[in-house]
Amino acid sequence: MMKLKRIFLAGIVAGVVFNMSPMGMAAQPSVPVNATCIVTPREKLDGKTFVKYHGKTYGFCCKSCVKKFRKNPEKYITRFAASQNCIAGVCTDKKGDV
């Protein structure tokens, strides 16, 4: 019985460490609020690099931008917000493009 508990706990820990749900499927990130990299706006999102911050998901072009964002997230969020028209969580750039 103790061995079974250890195996179960090891599975839960592995799921958390490898960002997987308990059923073994990869957890799906929320849709990012930004269409281009929040740190390097000229770059497209890579589709696999995301960070949740204050309940919102932000997408990035690379892991290097994630490191920069984590050092000063408010800097990038403020710059992003200033360049967007946001209504009810849906943002478009100043030109009206989503």
Residue pairs with C-beta under 8 A, 6 or more apart in sequence:
11 22
12 22
14 20
15 21
15 22
15 24
19 26
19 27
20 26
20 27
21 27
29 50
29 52
29 57
30 50
30 52
30 56
30 57
31 57
32 45
32 50
32 57
32 58
32 59
33 56
33 57
33 58
33 89
33 91
34 45
34 58
34 59
34 80
34 91
35 45
35 93
35 97
35 98
36 42
36 43
36 44
36 45
36 61
37 43
37 44
37 45
37 59
37 60
37 61
37 62
37 65
38 58
38 59
38 60
38 65
38 69
38 76
38 77
38 80
39 60
39 61
39 65
39 68
39 69
39 76
40 61
40 65
41 80
41 83
43 61
43 62
43 65
44 61
45 59
45 60
45 61
46 59
46 60
46 61
46 62
47 59
49 59
49 60
49 61
49 62
49 63
49 65
49 66
50 57
50 58
50 59
50 60
51 57
51 58
51 60
51 66
51 69
51 70
52 58
53 73
53 77
58 69
58 76
58 77
60 66
60 69
68 76
69 76
83 93
83 94
84 91
84 92
84 93
84 94
85 91
85 92
85 93
85 94
85 96
86 92
90 98
91 98
92 98
